[in-house]
Amino acid sequence: MNIEPKIKPVLDPEFVPAELWNQAFEEKVAATEGAHDVKLALARNNGVCFHFSARILPHEGENAALNLKYVERLVKFMLWAKGGSRIFVAGDDKLAAELAEIYSEKGARAFDWEIIGEGMFDEHITVQACAEADLPEEKESTAPLGRHMDGCRIGFDLGGSDRKAAAVIDGEVVFSEEIPWDPYFQTDPSYQYDGIVDSLKRAAEHLPRVDAIGGSAAGIYINNDVRVASLFRGITDKEVFNKVVRPMFKEIGAKEFPGVPFDVINDGEVTALAGSISMNSNGVLGVALGTSQAVGYVDAKGNVTMGINELAFAPVDYRENGPVDEWSGDEGCGVQYFSQQGVARLAPLAGFDFGDMPFPEQLVKVQEAMAEGDERASKIYESLGVCFGYSIAHYARFYDIQTLIIMGRVTSGAGGELLIEKAQEVLKAEFPELAEKITMTVPDEKMKRHGQAVAAASLPAIG
């Protein structure tokens, strides 16, 4: 299919926006006799189940590859946005068999098969053909989370390059601190344990007592268990991970702060919650462009959903042979565009030669160049902004977005302003209805300094 975006990223002109590809496919389906519906369900082993559907071409000849791309990319997005381990396909058994081969131990999505399946939901991903009547019942749920401001609380946030902690009394920050660290490839989990405890105790010194502790970190956390987290990528021994890393936050709470309510969730969820609290707004998608891409969502009722919202691994670029994420091995996923990795990927195309310089340092150099008016840096941010604008439209397929909050180290300074400007330009040119509907904003100074900490600290209820 021929996809021609109205606006192309200057450094990444081969970028194929997922939303435009999907629209072109759907137009082709609408004009083709014999097109048919496929119903899908993504279920967890606890009964939670998400339904979605697709209409596809007759699954034969050249159509088969288009169908598979359309449905597989949809499934991939749903896996990382919603989360589940059991995929049911009603309406095309051949397509179901092809998906089962892809999402298998030796398939193209072996990473997802392992990490989402066993890592998050204690069983590998399975794909099963079935009749529509046999699809598991749709069952989604949401829950009010956070917004507890009473008492003496600690809020913390664990990033890839620093860890933050704040002491909060009745919603007011009385102390905050940011400490550099390098957790990604540490092979001894005591590095992370000791660092987290150190930050919590330093914050506790500024409180008369500790009534509750709430935190955020990159990754997936279910009932305070670490399921999948880039902060612990260096812990490759499964036995060590399961025995030491998985229960780490529960052990920190029990050993260091016995009896104190302690909650930890994904950092993107706290970003969205912080935005919802500070702006008194719901239907909030929070996107943080930092070491990776963190995303969180607060629905129209102000609740956090059951989704996992790990869109760093969700596809946004449908080109063939697109940029590959070194962890998952997949092409065209958000982390290669909306993080410091995205900046580093485009830097040599813009004319920078950073050699083996670590990504955080490359980002600093590009931001310094941007502040000096360097056209090379401008091209990087223009390109990221165009990709982001098209991706917002793709996200809007899966989320009811009223407010989009954009934050993170990549968005600091003039570069971040240009990124947002180009994203808005894309929405106005290609998706005017979304441009009218979605309020795109950045945190104010108060939220930047303390909003995340206050939102994290507000997670547990006291008593």
LUMNU-561569 format. One record per residue (C-alpha): residue in one letter; x, y, z. Coordinates in steps of 0.2 Angstrom, whole numbers, plus 5000, padded with zeros to 4 digits. Example, Ala and Ser with C-alpha at 12.3 -4.5 7.8 and 13.67 -1.06 7.14 Angstrom:
<recs>
a506249785039/s506849955036/
</recs>
This chain:
<recs>
m500050005000/n500650174996/i500750285012/e501050475009/p501050575025/k500750765023/i502250795034/k503850695035/p505150685048/v506650775040/l507950655047/d506750495046/p505850515029/e505450335028/f504350335044/v502650255040/p501450315053/a500450165060/e498850265059/l498950315041/w499450135037/n497950065046/q496750195038/a497450145021/f497149955025/e495349995031/e494950085015/k495549935005/v494549825015/a492949925013/a493149924994/t493449734993/e492149594991/g492349455003/a493049555017/h492549485034/d492649515053/v493849445065/k493449455084/l494849445096/a494949435115/l496549465126/a496249375143/r497249355159/n497249205170/n496249295183/g494749325172/v495049505166/c494749505147/f494849635134/h493849625117/f494349705101/s493949675083/a494649695065/r493849675048/i495049605036/l495249555017/p494949385011/h496449285018/e497249225002/g498649274990/e499449444993/n498049495005/a498649365018/a500249465022/l499249625023/n497949545035/l499349475046/k500249635047/y498649735052/v498049605065/e499749565072/r500249745075/l498549775083/v498849625094/k500549685099/f499849855104/m498549775114/l499749665123/w500749815129/a499349935131/k498149815140/g499149665145/g498649475145/s499249305141/r497849215132/i497349275114/f495749205106/v495349235088/a493649205081/g493349215062/d494949155054/d495748995059/k497249015047/l497649185054/a497549125072/a498848985067/e499949115060/l499849225075/a500149075086/e501849035076/i502349215078/y501949225097/s502949065102/e504549015109/k505449025093/g504349145084/a504649325079/r503849385095/a504749265107/f505249415118/d503349455121/w502949275123/e504149265137/i504149435145/i502249475144/g501749295146/e502749215160/g503549375166/m501949465170/f500549335170/d501449175175/e501149085159/h501749095142/i500649185128/t499449065119/v498449095104/q496848995101/a495648995087/c493848975092/a492049015088/e491349195092/a490149115104/d491649035113/l492649195116/p492849225135/e491749355142/e492349535142/k492849595159/e493749755162/s493849855178/t494550015184/a494950075202/p495150245211/l496950255215/g497950385225/r497350565229/h497650525248/m498450685255/d498250665273/g499750625285/c501650615283/r502050525267/i503550475257/g503450485238/f504750405227/d505150385208/l506450265201/g507150315184/g508550245174/s509850375178/d509250445195/r508150405210/k507050535218/a506150545235/a505150675243/a504450695261/v502650755260/i501550825274/d499650845271/g500050865252/e501450985254/v503250935250/v504450975264/f505950895256/s506450825240/e508050745233/e508750675217/i510250555217/p511050485202/w511250295200/d511550165186/p510350015189/y510149955172/f511449815171/q511849785189/t512049605192/d511849615211/p510049665216/s510749735232/y511249885222/q509449925219/y508849875236/d510149985245/g509850135234/i507950125237/v508150105255/d509450245256/s508250375247/l506750325258/k507750345274/r508450515269/a506650575266/a506050495282/e507250605292/h506250755287/l504650685294/p504050675312/r503350495307/v503050395291/d501150355289/a501250295271/i502450265256/g502050275238/g503150255223/s503350235204/a504650155193/a504850105175/g504149935172/i502649825177/y502149805195/i500649695201/n500149695219/n501849775223/d502749625214/v504049675201/r503549585186/v504549665171/a505649815174/s507149885165/l507849935181/f508349755184/r508849705167/g510549645173/i509749515184/t509649375171/d509649225183/k507749185184/e507949105201/v508749265208/f507449375200/n505949275207/k506649255225/v507549425227/v506949555214/r505049505212/p504649535231/m505949675234/f504649815238/k503649705249/e505249655259/i505849845260/g504149885267/a504149745279/k505949755285/e506249945284/f504550015288/p503449885296/g501649915297/v501750065285/p500550055270/f501750045254/d501250045236/v502250055220/i501550065202/n502150105185/d502950275183/g501850325168/e500250295179/v500950415192/t501350545178/a499450535172/l498850535190/a499950685194/g499250775179/s497450735183/i497750795201/s498650955196/m497551005182/n495850945189/s495650845173/n495150665168/g495450565152/v497250605154/l498650515145/g500350555152/v501850525141/a503650545148/l505050545136/g506550505146/t507750355148/s506350255140/q504550295136/a503350295150/v501450305148/g500050305160/y498150335158/v496750405170/d495050375162/a493650495160/k493050455178/g494750485186/n495150305188/v496750205184/t496250065172/m496849885172/g497949915157/i499849905158/n500250045146/e501950005142/l501950095125/a503850095124/f503649925116/a502049965106/p502349985087/v502150165080/d503050145063/y502550015050/r503950035038/e504949875033/n506649855041/g506249995053/p507350045069/v507549895080/d507349895099/e508849805106/w507949725120/s506349665112/g507049645094/d505549715086/e505449855074/g504650025074/c504150035093/g503950185103/v505650175113/q506650215097/y505750375094/f505150445111/s506650425123/q508450475124/q508750325113/g507750415099/v508850565101/a510450455100/r509750365085/l509450525075/a511050615081/p512250545068/l510950575054/a510950755059/g512850765058/f513350735076/d514750615080/f514650555098/g515550385096/d515150275111/m514550415122/p513150355134/f511450405128/p511150525143/e512650625139/q512150625120/l510550705125/v511450835135/k512550875121/v511050895109/q510151005121/e511651115123/a511751125104/m509851165103/a510151305116/e511451375105/g510351375089/d511151225081/e510151175066/r510650995068/a509850985085/s508251065078/k508150935065/i508150805078/y506750875088/e505750915072/s505850735067/l505350675084/g503950795085/v503250735068/c503350555073/f502550595090/g501050685081/y500650535071/s500850425085/i499650525096/a498250485083/h498750305084/y498550305103/a496850385101/r496250225094/f496550145110/y496350285123/d494950415125/i496150565127/q495550735133/t497250795140/l498950745134/i500350785146/i502050775139/m503550775151/g505250695153/r507150745151/v506950735132/t505650875132/s506750995142/g507151165135/a506851235117/g506951055110/g505451005119/e504551155114/l504951125096/l504450935097/i502750985104/e502551115091/k502850995077/a501650865085/q500250995085/e500651035067/v500350855062/l498750845071/k498050995063/a498550945046/e498050765046/f496850735061/p495950905064/e494550825075/l495950755087/a496750925086/e495151005092/k494850875105/i496550845114/t497350975125/m499150955124/t500151025138/v501751015148/p501851015167/d501951185176/e503451215187/k502551155202/m502150995195/k503850975187/r504650995204/h503450905215/g501950835206/q502550665203/a503150645221/v501550705228/a500550595217/a501650445221/a501550485240/s499650495238/l499450315232/p499150215249/a497650245260/i498150265278/g497250145290/
</recs>
